[in-house]
Amino acid sequence: MKLPIKMRGDLVAVVAAGLAALLVLVISETSYWHARTARADLAAIGDAGNHVQRLLQGVTDAETAQRGYLLTGRKEYAEPFDAALQSLPETRAWLRRHYAGNVELRRSMTKLDELVAEKISELEVVMNLYRTGRADAARDLLLSNIGKERMDLVRSTAQSLLDDEARGGDLTRDRLDRTLMLNRIGVALMTVLSVGALLMYWRSTRALEMERRRQQAAVQAERDLLESAVAHRTAELTVLSRHLLTAREDERARLARELHDELGALLTAAKLDLARIRTRLSALSPEAGARLDHLRTLLDSGISLKRRIIEDLRPSSLSNLGLVAALRILIEEFAQHSELRVQCDLQPVSLRPACELTVYRLVQEALTNIAKYAKARNVRVVLGMRDAMVRIEVIDDGVGFDPSRPNAVANGLLGMRFRVEADGGALQVRSAPGKGTSVGATLPSSVRAAAH
């Protein structure tokens, strides 16, 4: 399976970073232990040099104290001699232990140790001769070249040993320098690898960012296309909804006119004919008169029904009396039929005729829903201006409902919403089970619309 370029780049970057980290760890640990060993070797070389110098200084101090004692005979010169001889065995023992594992320098140390032993023996012999009263023999031995030759051998051997130690120190320092150089090279290599890994990661991140931007641009373009399509379809549906509402209202108006003109004329003519027939037949037959009275009552009921149907189809009071008077008539008829307590606060407002019809239908639909579903006892209708907008609200104290759940009331409210929004307004519904319902709408006034 072939990995994508981005994943391959990330994998290479991770591997490179891991190898660089491992390499740095190995170099760091190696350099640390090499430096530690070199430091220990340098410390040992320094200690060895100090002990050689101490040994040489002790022999020199013993020889100097011996000569001062032989020349002056004063005891204060004998005390440094004894002190120097007492310190020399410990120094010699340390040097023997130190050089025991060094094959190259062990011979020099053995020779130096033997020379020091001979020199100490020679110094002790001279001191014993002097202390036993043989001062002349002691001076003769002192004035001979034996002591000088042995001291020169001690110095030259000690110096040779110190030179060997110095060369070893130089080698150790060279090794330490190489270790530091190796550590430096490792750090430089790690830096190069880190920069390489960083560049690879940056390229991978940049490619990922470019891909993300490309996908985001594609998603945004698709979203814009969908939003444009939704906006276009919403505009079409709004136009269609407005057209359907207008067509429905026009059809209602046409039906109302036909009912008023045709059916009204028929019912009026039938009532006039009934009046003429009644005047002629009521005198001849009382039973026929009673029948004619009943028929007149039925005609009056039909005329009233026709009037109510016409008002439901197209409220004539809205066109003739205005919105406030039409709403009052509607509310009074609702109160009579439903036997509910209805309060109204209706203020004159400025609306286009289409918006007045929308308000009238909204109140009509809300009152119908209250009568069918609310089980309310009190209803309140409010109409007025609020923030240069017309506000209509119908409030009841009924059982309420959940606006998020579909039901018959919600379907009616959906029709209200479409109608209000088609006129440039907004519908607000507040309800909860057991807490009543408030149906309100905000519509632009005709004054504000004209100003804009």
Number of C-alpha atoms within 10 A of each C-alpha: 3 6 9 9 11 16 13 13 19 19 15 15 22 16 13 18 19 15 14 21 15 13 16 20 14 14 19 19 13 15 21 15 12 17 20 13 15 21 16 13 16 21 13 15 21 16 14 20 21 14 18 22 17 16 25 21 15 22 25 17 18 26 23 15 21 24 20 17 20 21 11 11 15 11 11 12 19 19 15 19 25 15 14 20 19 12 14 22 13 13 18 21 11 15 21 15 11 16 17 14 10 11 9 10 15 18 14 17 23 16 15 25 20 13 20 25 17 16 23 17 12 18 22 18 14 22 22 14 16 18 13 9 10 13 17 11 13 20 17 10 17 19 11 10 10 13 17 13 12 16 20 13 17 25 20 13 20 24 17 16 21 19 13 17 19 16 13 15 20 13 14 20 17 13 16 20 14 15 21 17 13 16 20 15 14 20 17 13 15 21 14 13 19 18 13 15 22 16 13 19 19 15 15 19 15 13 14 14 12 12 12 12 13 12 12 12 12 12 12 13 12 12 12 12 12 12 13 12 12 12 12 12 12 13 13 12 14 17 13 13 17 18 13 13 17 14 12 13 16 14 14 18 18 14 16 23 16 14 17 18 11 12 16 17 13 13 17 15 12 14 19 13 11 16 14 11 13 20 12 11 14 16 11 11 11 11 12 14 18 13 13 19 16 12 14 18 13 13 17 15 12 15 18 12 12 18 18 13 16 20 17 15 19 21 21 16 16 19 13 10 10 14 24 19 15 19 22 15 14 19 21 15 12 18 17 11 10 16 12 15 13 18 16 15 13 16 12 13 18 17 20 15 14 12 23 20 18 20 27 20 17 26 22 18 17 25 22 16 17 26 17 12 14 20 16 19 14 15 22 16 23 15 21 16 17 10 6 12 20 23 21 23 22 23 23 24 19 21 17 21 21 14 16 8 9 10 12 11 19 17 11 15 21 13 14 23 18 19 25 21 17 21 16 12 19 18 20 12 15 15 19 15 12 13 14 20 26 20 20 22 23 20 23 20 20 17 14 12 10 7 7 6
